[in-house]
Amino acid sequence: MVTGQSGCSSARSCEGGSGVLPGTACSSALRPVVSSDVNDVSRFAPDRTLVIRNPVAGRFLSRWRARRLERLLRQQGYDIARTEAPGHATALARDHAARHPEGALVVIGGDGTLLEVLRELPHRVPLALYPVGTVNLLALALGIPVRIREWLRMLQQGAVAEIWGATANDVPFASVVSSGLDAQAVATVNPWLKRLAQEFAYAVSALIGYFRYRNPHWRIRLDGDPVQEPVLGVVMGLVPYFGGPNVNFPDTDPRERSLTVCLLGGTKRCRYWKYTWGMLTGTLAQMQGTVYRKVTSVTIESDPPIAVEADGEFIGNTPVDIRVDEQPRRVLVPESMTRLQQE
C-alpha cells in the first residue's frame, strides 16, 4: 500500500499479484479493448434490441432528451419498454435476454436503472447506455455522448468494448461502491428532496449524518490481506471518477480487471471534511492519509454495521463482500474511443 502524496509516478509494484497505486492525481486516457466479435454492433439492430427507459429518471433537459430519443428510436422500429415500478427493469432485461439470446439491450436511465438491468443481464448480452441524470460515471469514463445525434451515430457506427464490473454482496455495480459517512448519507437521504434537487439533498443528508456519525470498528481485507491502518471509511472504483466528474481514482481503467480501493485513514470525524473537499475537487489522491491499492476482492466488516452504497444507491449494511466479475461486460462505445492511446 502507498499513502497519498503529491507528485506523479507511473511506476507500479506488486503485492500478492495486485498493483499498488501511488496516491496521485495523475490519470490516463481510456482505451477500451474492443470485442473480437465484429458482428456485435449488428446485434443492436431494431429486430433484436429492446430499449428500456425509466420515464422518471433525470430532470428537465435530460428528461426531455430521453423522451426525444425514445421517439426517434420508436420511429426506427425499436421496441420500447418503460419501467413502471422499482425492479421492473430487472424483469424486462431478464425476459429479453431469454427470448433473444443473440440480441442486445439499450438502457435510457440513470444509475439506479442500470443497476437493476445488471442484476440479471447475462454478460454475453451487449449493452448500450444513454445516461439520464446528474452524472453517470460509467458513461463519463467511456465517453458516451449525451447529444442525441452523436449517440445515434454511436448506435450505428460504434464499437463494443469489454469492461469489467463487480458485485457487492452479489449486487452488481458498474462504477463505484463505498462504506462510511458518504454511504450513510445515501442511505438516509430524503426521497422527496432527492427528486427535487439531488445534490442539495445529499448535502443536507451528509451534514445531518456528520453530527450523528460514530466511526465503527472496521475489519477490512484486500485480496485477503488485513488492513492494519485505522480508517474512517472506504471508497472504491472501477472508473476514475468519484464524487461527480472528478478524477479521484487515478490510473483506473474499466477495461482492466481490478478495483481501485481508497482507504480514508484516521480516526477523527472532522477529517471527513477534508476528504469530502478532496472528492469534490478531484484532489483526494493527493491528500495525506489516503491509501490506494488495486485489488480484485474486498471484504468489510464493522461493529456496529454501517451503510454500503453502490453507484449512488443504498444496498444494505456491512458485512459486505465485493468481488470483480470473472467475465467482462460488453458495452457500446463511440468508435473514436477505440483509437485513444494511453498517454
N, C-alpha and C positions, 0 to 999 in steps of 0.2 A: 504494500500500500504506500501511496505517496500523498503527503498532505498538500493542501492548497498553497500555492506560491505564485509570485509574479514571474513574468518572463515566458518564454516559449521554447518547447523542445518537442521534436518529433520522435525522439528515441523511446523505445519500449523495452521493458524487461518482462520476465515471465516468473510467475509463482504458481506452481501446480497447473501449468498449462493456460493460465489466464493472463491476458495482457494487463499491465498496470499503467494507468494514465497519470501523467503529470497534471497537477491542478492548475491548468492554464486556461485562458480564454481563446486559444487557438482553435480553428476549425478548418475543415477542408470541404471542397465541393463534393457533392454526392454523385456517384456514377453507378446507378443500379445495374445489376447484372441482368441482361435480357435473356428470357427463356429461349432455349434452343428450338422450341416448337414454333416454327414460323407461321403456323396456322392459328395461333392463339388469338390474334386480333380479329380474324374472321369469325371467331366464336361470339363476338359481340353483334352479330347480325340480328335484325329485329325478330326473326322467326325462332331464335333460340335464346333470347335475352329477356329477363324480367327486370323492370325498373321499379324499385321500391322507394317511395317518397314519404317522408314524415311531414304531413301538412302543417304541423305546429312548430316545427324546428325553425330557428332563426327569427329575425325581426326585420321589419321594414324592407330595406333594399334587398337583403339576402333572401327573404321570403318571396319577394316579387320576382327575383331572378329564378328561384326554384319553380315558381308557377309557370314562368315563361318557358323554361327548359322542358318542363313536363309537357306543355302544349306542343312544342316543336318535336319532341320525341314521339308523341302520340301521332302527329301528322306523318312521321316517317314509318309508322307501322309498329312501334314498340308497344308491348303490353305494360300498362301502368297499374301498380297496386299501391294504394295509400294505406298507411298504418292507421289503425283505429283505436288502439289501446297499447299500453306497455306490454312488451313481449310479442306483439303481433309480427314485427319484422323478423323475429327468430323463426316463427312458424312459416312465414312466406318464403324465407330463404331455404329452409329445410325442404319444404314441399317442391320448390322449383328445382333444387338440386336432385331430388329423387326422380322427378319427371323428365328432366333434361340433363343427364349426366355429362353431356358434351357441350352444355350451354354456358352462359355467363350471367353476371348479375351487375346491375347498376344501382348504387345507393345514393339517393338525394336526401341528405340529412346531416345531423351533427354527430358529435362523438357518441352520444347515447344510442342513436340509431345504428351506427357502425358496430358498436359493442354487441347489440342484440343480434345483428346479422352474423357476426363472427362466432357466436355461441355454438351454432350447429352447421356452419357452412364448411363443406369439405375443402381441404387445402387445394385440391386439384381444380376447383372452380375459379376462373379468373374474375376479378372484381374491379369495377370502375367506380370511383368515388367523386361525387360533386359536393364539395363542402358547403354546408349551410350552418351559420352560427358565427360566434365571435372569432375564434381561431381554431382551426383543425390542424393539429401539429403534424400528423402524418401527411396530409395534403401539402402542407408547407414544405416539409422535408423532401417530398417527391416532385415539387414544382408543378403541382396540379393547378391549372388555371381556374379562376372564378368567372372570367368573362365568357359568356356563353358561346360566342363564335369560336374562340380558341379551344374551349372544351369540346365542342362538336368536332373540331378538326382532330383533336386527340383521339376521339372515339373512332374516327375513320382511319387515321394515319399513325396512331401512337404505337407503342411497343409494350409488351408485357414484361414487367420486371419481377424478379424473385426477391422478396424481402422476408425478414424474419419477424414473427410475432412471438407472443409469450402468454402464459396464463398465471393468474394469481388465485390459488385455491380452485383450479380448473375453470376459472372465468377468464376468457380470452381478453387481451387488450392489445392495442396497436402502437401506443406511443409511450405513455408514462404511467408509473404507479408510485405511490408514496404512503408513508405512515408517519403520523406525528400531528403537530398542530394544524398544518395545512389540510391534512385529511379530515381532522375533526371539523374544520370549517366547512368542508364539502358535505360532511355527514349531517351537520346541524343547520345548513343554510335554509332560509325561509323560502319555500317553493314559490309562493306568490311573488315575493320580491325578486327571486331569481328570474322569473319570466319577464318581469318588468324591466329590470336592469341588472344583468348577470354579474358584471364586475363589481358594482356597488354592493350587491347582495353578499358576495364572498368577502368583501372588505369588512362589512358590518359583522358577519358571522365570525371572521377571524379576530376582530377586535374584542367581541364579547368572549370568544373562546380563550383568548390570551389570558384574561384575568381568572378564568376557571381552570386553566390547564395545569396539570401536575405531571411532571415528567415521570414516566413509569420506569421500572427496572427492565432494561432491554436484554434480550438474549438473541444475538444475530449471528448467523453463519453464512459465509460467502463461499460457494463451492465447497461447503463442508467445513471450512476453517472458521473458528470462532473469532468474533470481533472483540478485542480487548479494550479499545478506547471507549470512554464514556460518550454517549451521543444524546442529542435532543430529538433527532428524527432521521428518517431515511427517505431520499428521493432517488428514483431510478428511471432510466430512459432507454428506449430503443431508437430514438431520434435525437438530434442535437438540441431540440428546444424544450423548454420548461418554463412555466410562468408567462405564457404568451410567446411572441415571436423573438425570444431571447435565447442565445446560444449558452446554455448552462451545462450541457454535456458535450464538451469539445471532443473532437475526433470520434464521434459516434455516427455510425452509418447503418441504416436499416438493412442493407444488403449483407452485413456481417452477422454471423450467428453469435451474438453476445449482447449482454445487458450492461449498461454503464450504471454503476452504483455510486452515489454521493452520500457519504455519512456526514451529518451535521454535528460536528463534535462539540462537546461541552456539557455542562450540567445546569448553567444558569439560564433561566427562562428568558431573560432580557436579550440574550444573544439571538433570539429568533428575529428580532427587529433587524439586526444586521444581515442575517441570512435572507430575510424577505426582501430587503433592499437589493441584495445581490441577485436574487431571482428576477426582480422586476427590471434590473438594469443590465442583465447578462454578465455580471461580474462575479457570480457565485464561485466559480472555479478559481478565482484569484484570491479568495478570502482565506485568511489564516483560520485553521480549524476544520476546513473541509478535507475529506479523504475520499479519493476516487479509486475505483477499481473496475475492471471488466470481468464479468463472470457469466455463467450460464444458469446458475441456480442461487436462490436466496431463501433462507428461512428466517422468519421473525417471530419471536415470542415476546410477550411483555406482561408484566404484573403491575397494575391491572391491565386487562385487554384495552387496546386503543384502535381507533378507526384506521381503515385502509381504503384508499380511493384509487381507481384506475381510469385514466382518460377523463378525469373530472366527474366520475360517478362513484358514489359510495357503494362498496361491495361487501362490507362487513367489518368485523374486528379481528385483531390478532387472536390466535396464531395464523400466519399466512405462509404458504409455500409457493414460491414464484419460480417458474421454470421457462426457459426459452424453448420454443417448439422444436420438435425433431424434424419437421418438414417446413419448407418455406411457403409463404403465401404468394399468390400471383396477382399483381396489381397493375392496372393500365396506367402508363405514364406518358408524358409528351415524348415524341421521338427525339427531340433535342436533348433530353436528359441522358440518352444513351451515348451521346458524343462528348459529354463532360468528362474531363480528366481530373483526377485528384492532383491538387497543387501542393 
